[in-house]
């Protein structure tokens, strides 16, 4: 019979379970280490065989015990049945992710806000948050149609950035109202936009990247102060959205 913690883990593998409980999953040694370092609330941890046999795994177990986190050991087959990675490392945590509001975002010179409009792939969303955090963004806004920030695949791809970068989930109209109140210059990515090398970076910037196939939606295109594009080599059609955002953010920060 499955334990209560195993039941919770299985429930959190579904979006409706995450929404109802306000919890998500963090799998792997590094991700659980990052959760601890960021002060994220850890509600319970499933432990697989062999974790305590490595120095890093033993140290992590000691830290978890020091925080009075409930631990439950599972045999190899049972752990593999709930793990979501191809090569499980023997640790799977139930966590309460941070919650942020627009008031937590502080855009300014060298600190733009990254806006995701309908970015559906969880791996891309996690990588975008990770990139924004690494390049000094003030935060991120996830608009309707974007993958759930609490999706375990987003959390894994974020490599701890989802615990640290203020990230708000909002409707487009909410973002538009906030951007106007904050007097942000809004740039949207577009294949026919002004080449990035000719775009003068504003002091307070919101950079919008769009759906992997359709791009930025018409509502935000209308709002945009400028549409920008990355010049590509002849014959190259496009870049992965996370790669493109990294280039744009780097240039925006560098030119601030």
C-alpha positions, 0 to 999 in steps of 0.5 A: 500500500502506498504511503501518504507521502507517495500519494501526495507525490503522485497527486502533484504530478498532475496540474490540478493537484499542484493547483489545489495543494499549492505545492510542487516537486523538486527532484535531484540532489542539486535541486533539493540543495538549491531549495534548502539554500533559498529557504524554500519550505520542504514538506517531505522527501522520498529517499531512494537506495544509495543516496546516503552512500555518496558524500554529497547525498549523506550531507544532504540527508543530514541537512534535511534532518537538521531542518526536521524535514520528514524523510521516507525511504523507498526500495529501488523499484518503488522510488523509480515508479514515482521519479520523473527523471531518466536517471533518478538520484534518490531524492524527491522533495515535496516543496511549497514554491515561493509566491510573488506579486507585481510589487516584488518586481523592481525593473530599472537600469540593467534590470529588465523584466522578461515576459513570456507570452504563451511559451508552452514548453516547460523546458523552455520556460524553466530555461528562460527563468534560469537565464533571466536570473543569471543575467540580472533581470528584475523578474519574470511575468508568465502570461496566459498559455505559458507552462505552469511555473510549478510544473516539475519540468519547469522547476528542474529546467530552472535549476533553482532559479524558480526559487529565487527570481520573482516570477508573477503569473498574470493575465495579459490585461494585468500585465498591460496595466502594470507596465503602464503604471510603471512606465515601462518601455515594452519590447516584443520580439518579431522576425520583422522587427528592428535589428537589435544592433540598432535598438537603443536600450531604454532604462526601464524595459519589459522584454516580451518573448512569445509562443514557440510557433506563433510568436507574441500575440496581437494584444502585446504587439499593439502595446509595444514601443518597439519590435526587435529582432536578432539578425540571423545568418542567411538561410537561418529561420529562427532561434529557440525562444530561450536562446533568443531571450538570452541574447536579447537580455544580455544586450539589454543589460549590457547596453543599459 
